[in-house]
């Protein structure tokens, strides 16, 4: 007995249903990705800025022209001011992010895997969450002075709270269906945590890392303008006193590059660590 494949289902107009569905998805979707699309916005801003500066619409005393900013950046690199400031800022933000990441992750694991830990830790962290980290500056200056330790501690506190919130929510938000499945297959407590809880919490953990690294640069901008004698923020503060908008823009560009590159590196690590999600979803 021979079997013949049935022809694809067709609509009343004779168009295959599969093709119609695919066309509908393409029509309703956001469309094809634009090559280098994320660069279009910044390039448009630079084009408008350049045009306004070249035509005289933009007073250079308010905002220097792009070519002036580039020339100032080259000059700051040549005289060594920018490299020294960059290294100082990187050290502060890196140490704060490292300490904050370790502390926030440890607290989240302790609170997320233990009722006792949650009772002791979560309430305290939630209270701290309601208090802006920058609001602790006067108290921390009183305790630690205005040296490097003070700046690193403020950054670490802000990063730790951010990573804790995201990681703790992921650890405690595992779907009950996975819990029931783990019980059915006979996993013990440690196997359940290692094979179900930790992998399920990784996406939230990486979100916390990305928010934390961005927050570290935001805290750094403020801290480097409080009785600092080095760093990008100090360079910008000095430029403000002399009305040097070109130096200020150079500092902002450096901060922006810091944030963009660090976030891109974390996104790359996330794609590699969570490659199994694409495999399962494909």
N, C-alpha and C positions, 0 to 999 in steps of 0.2 A: 504494500500500500504506500503510495507516494504522497508526500505532503508538500504543498506549495505555500510559499510565504504570502501572507495577505498583503495587498498594497497598502501604503500608508494612508491613514484616515485623512479625508479631505473635507474641507468646509463646503458650504453650499455654493461658494464661488469657484470651487475646484482647486483651491490652494491647500497644500498639505498643512495639517494642523501643527506638526512639529516646526515647520518653517515659519508659520505664522506666530507661534509662541516665541521662537528665537527672535523674530523681528520685533515683537512687542517688548521683549526684555531689553533689546538694544535701544528701542525708542524711549522707554521709560527710565532707563538707566542714566547715569551722569554723562555718558559719552566716552569716547576714547581718550586715553591720557594724552596730554599735550607734552611733547618733548621739552624738558627743562622748564616745565610749567611753573614750578615754585620760584624760579628766578624772575619771572615776568613782573611780579609786583614790585620787588626792589628796583629792578631796572626802570620801571615806569616812574618810580619816585625820584630816582637819580636824574632821569631825563627832564622831568618837570623842574626839579631843583636847578639843573644846569641851565635850562632855558630862562628861568626867572632870574638867575644870577647874571647871565650873559646880556639880557635885555635891560638890566638895571631895575627890574621890578622888586628885587630882593636886596635890601640894604646889607652890605657886607658887615656892618657893625652889629646887625642882628644875627645873621647867619652867613658865615664865609662860603665862598663858592667851592664846588667839589674839587677843582684843580688846586685851590689854595689848601684845602684839607689834605690832599695827597702830598703836596710839597711839604707841608708841616710834618706829616707822618714820616716822610723820608728823612727830614732833618732831625726829628726826634730819635730815629733809629741810628743815624750817623753819629750823633753826639752821645749815644748810650743811655739816654734817659728812658726811652720807651722799653728797651729790653730789660733793664733793671726793674722797672715798675711792673712789667709783665711777670717776671719771675717771682717777685714778691707777692703779687696778687694770686698767682697760681698756687704758691705754697700755702697761703692762708685758706683759699677756697678748697684746695685738695685735702688738707688736714682736717678741716671742718667737715667736709663731706665724708671722709673716711671714718672719723670717730662717730659722727652722727649716724652713718649707715650701719655700723657695727652695733651701736647701742640700740637704735630703733628696731633693727631686725631681731636682736636678742630679746628685747622686751616684748615684741609682738609674738615671738615663738612661745615665750614663757606664759603670756596671757592667753594666747590662742589655743594652747594645748592642755591647759590646766585650769580648773575652776578656781583653785587657790590663787594661782598666778593672776588670773583675770580679776579676782576680788582685790588683790593688793596693788595691781599695776594700772588697770584700765581707768579706774576713776581718777587717779592722779594725773594720768596723761590727758584725759579729757578736760580736766580743769586747766592744765597747762595750755591745751589747745585753745581755750577761750581767752587766754592771756597772750597778746602779741609778743613775739620773742624780742622785738625791738623795745617793748615796754620794760624789759628786764635790764636794759642797758645801765640805768643809773645804779641799780643794786649791784650789778656785776662789776661796774667800775669801782664801787666802794669795796668790793671783796677782792678783786683781782688787779686793780689798777687799769692803766690804759695801754698795756704792752700787748705783745703778740698773743699771749694766752687768752686774754679777754676776747679778742676778735675771733679766734678759733672756737672758743666755747660758745659764743653767740651763734655762729654758723652751725655748729654741731647740734645745738639744742633745736634750732629750726628744722634742720634736716631730719633729726631723729624723730620728731613728732610726725612729720609728713610721711616718712617711711613706715612708722608704726601704724598709723591710721590705715593706710592702704593694705599693708601686709596682714594686720590683725583682721580686717574685714574679709580678706580672701581666705584666711585660715578658718574662720568661723562660718563662712558662707558656703561650705561644701554641700552640694545637693544631697538630700536624704536618700535618694535612689542609690547613690554610690555607697553610702553607709550600709544600706540593706544588702547591696550586692557583695560588699566586703564580708559581711556576716555570713552570707550564703556560701561563699567559697572558703570560709574558714580562716580568714586573715586574723592574726593577733593584733594587738594594739600597735606595736612598733611597725609591723608590715603595713598596716592600714595608713599610718602616718607617712611612712616612706614612699609607698606606692600610689596613694590616693591624695592625701592632704597636701603634701609638699608640691607635687606636680600641679595640682589644681590651684594652688596659691601663687604659683610663679607669675602668671600674667599680672595679678595685682601687685606683686612685689616689684616687678619692672616698672609699672606705672608709678609706684612710690619712688623708685630710684630716679626716674626722669623728672618727676616733680621736685624731688630733693635737690638734684644737681642744678636745676633752674633756680630754686630758692637760694642755693648757696651763693650764686652770683648776685642775686637781688640783695641779700644781706650784706655782701661784700661792698657793694656800691655805697651803702649808708655808712658802714663801719670805717671805710677808708677815708671818710671825710670827718671823722671824729678824732681830733688830736693825733692824726697819723702823720708820719714824716716820710712815708714812701708808699708806693703802690699807684695803680691807675687812678683810683679815687682821689688820692692826694694831688696827683698831677692835674686832675680836672678842677679841684678846689682852688689850687694856685692860679690856674688859668681864669677862673671866674673872677678872682680879685683883680686881674689885669685886663679883663674884657676880651680874652682870647677865645673866641667861639670856635676857631679852627682846632685848637688843642682839645677843647671839650668834645667836639665831634669825633676826633681821633679816639679819645677814650671811650666814647659810646660805641664806636665801631669795634674796638677791641673787645669790649664786654659782650657785644652781640655775637662776635665770632667765637668767643669762649663758650657762650651758651649754645650756639648752633652746633659746634663741633662736639661738645660733650654729649648733647642730646643725640646727635647722629651716631656716636660710638655706642651709646646705650641701646639705641634702636637696632643697630647691627648685631650687638650681643643678644638682644632679645630674639631676633629672627633666627639666630643660630641655635640658641638654647631651646626655643619653642618650635623648632622645625617640625616636630611631631604633630603639632596642631594643624599645619598645612596638609601633612600626609593623611591625617584622620579626616580632615574636612574635604580632601580631594576625592 
